[in-house]
Amino acid sequence: MITVRPVAPTKAELKKYVKFGIDLYEGNKYFVPPLIFDEVNTLMPKKNPAFDFCEAQSFMAYRDDEPVGRITAIINCNVNDKNGEKNMRFGFVDFIDDAAVVDALFDAARQWGRERGMERIVGPMGFSDLDHEGMLVEGFDEMGTMATIYNYPYYPKHMERLGFRKEVDYIEFRITVPEKVPDKYMRIASIVERRFNLHVKTYTSRKQLKADYGKAVFQLFNEAYDKLYGYSTLTAKQIDYYIEMYLGILRLDNLCVIVDEDDKLVGVGISMPSLSHALRKSGGKLFPMGWWYLLEGLRGNTDTVDLMMVAIKPEYQGKGVNALLFSNLLPTYIKMGYKWAESNIELEGNESVQKQWDYFERRQHRRRRIYAREI
């Protein structure tokens, strides 16, 4: 007998919810767990400012009082209003390989959305684009990253069985870090720098970076990503929230800030040493030793760098600014001993983004999908 119960938005209940999504992958050598406290905060209305414009309800499925699945139903009112849609999202979804469990979970989520006037269900997606999104459909034997979802190969089979179809795909690349910056890349970067009177700003103080460009970085994300699928414009409260969450842990030498002659932000590239192995060792917990593993990871004791966010002001897109950005980051990557870079997710049809990798040896090694169906 399968029962599905709503999850109370308390720390204790949400911690059980998050831990199920980690415990399900015990022994899997490709799964990278999230930090439990971070995931709990994302799902708590009093912590996550996205609840100012989102409704959400998490559900857990049980068999004989043992948890066997989870799902969070989300309505992002801002995105629906912007696009004239009545979509609900599903996210944070995990389940055992059992049709009865999957059916019960999605029935509960769809009923919740139906009661609120929604017409379609899409996902997996989170509250905003800084949450994990896209179900893995290719690359199950590749190590995950801190920025993406890992799931078992049976997940997409159940989605198709339930009548879900592809909405959009994201692809990911594993890029070989060259021994030196390609000469042609350097020439393009030099031309772009002179033509548009751009320059790179470097920082040794996170406090100064925050004061100069903290808000501007996230406002740039809003400009650069506004037309992308499902983008949820970050509010002022969200920007403050993410500044405190992320800017404090960045390695400043893995960051590139490009500005114009008036020091206005034009582009930013945020990368981090891969924390995949550190998170696996931590099991998603900071204590007793998780903090140490993460600290070691942030020190750059890895052969892989994660490209977390790259954003270029719309009027400068397609004009070679990416070359200026990476021509400044690559010497640091080489110095730090990175052998590979993980692109993380890029929309399958976003050719302008993918062209920036033409100068490098790379392979497309993962694909993930947003599914949709009528409620």
C-alpha positions, 0 to 999 in steps of 0.5 A: 500500500502506497501512501503520499503525505504532504511534508510540513515546512519545518527543519526536521521534516524537510531534513528527512525529505532531503536525506531520502534523496541522498540515501537513495543513491548510497553506493552509487559512484557518480552521485554528488549529494547537495549540502543538506542545510542548503537544500533544507533552506531552499525548501523553507518558506521563511528562508527562501525569498522565492516564496514571495512569488512562489507557492510550493508543497513537498510530498513523500511517498511511503510503503509500510511507513518506509519512505520510497519517493519524494516530489515538490510541486511549485508554482512560480507566479512571476514566470507564469505571469511573464509568459501568460502560462498556467504551469506548475513545476515539479522538482526535488524528485526521487523515487524507487523503481516502482510504477505504483510509487511514481504514479502516486507521487505525480498524482499528488503533485498534479492534484495540488496543481489542478486545485490551484488552476494550473494546466501543465506540469513541467520539470524537473525545475526549482524555484529559480534558475539557481536551483537544480533543473533537468533530468539526466537522460544521457551520461549516467556513468559520468561523475555529477557536479554540484550544480546539476542533478544526478538520477538513475536511468530508470527515471526517464523511462517512468516519465515517458510511461506517464505521458511526459514529453520533451520540452527542452534539453540541456547539454553539457561538455567536458572541456580539456584545459589547454597547456596554453591559451590558443593564439587565435583566442588571444588575438580575438580577446585583444581586438575586443578589448580595444574595439569596445574599450573594455578591461578586466578588473581583478580582486583580492577582497571579497568585501570589495567585490561585493561592494563594487559589483555584488548586486550588479552581477545578479542584475546582469544575470537577469539581463543576460538570461531573460529570454532563456527558457523558464527564466525566473527574474531574480528579485532584489530580496533574492539578489541579497540572499544569493550575494550572502550565500555565494560571494563569500565562498568564491575563489577570486582568482577563478572569477573574471569581471569585465567592465567598460570605460566607465567601469560598468559591468559588461560580463562576468565568468564565475568558476570554482574548483570542482567540489564533487569529490568533497561533497561525496566525502561529506555525504552532504553534511558539514559535520563532523568532517564535511567542512574540512573536505569542502575547504580542501576542495575550495583550495583547488585540490582537484583536476577539474574546474566547474564553470558555474555562471557566464553572463554577457550584457545582451548588447555585447553578446556575439562580439567576442567578449567570451574570448576576453573572459576566458583568455584571462581565466585560462592562465589561472586554470593552467597554473592551478593544474586543472585538466578539465572544465565542466561547462554545466548546463547549456540549452541544446539550441543555444549555438552562440554559447556552444561556439565559445568551445570551438577552440578547445578539445571537448566532448558532449558527455551529458544530456538532461531534459525538462519534461512536460504534459497536461495536468 
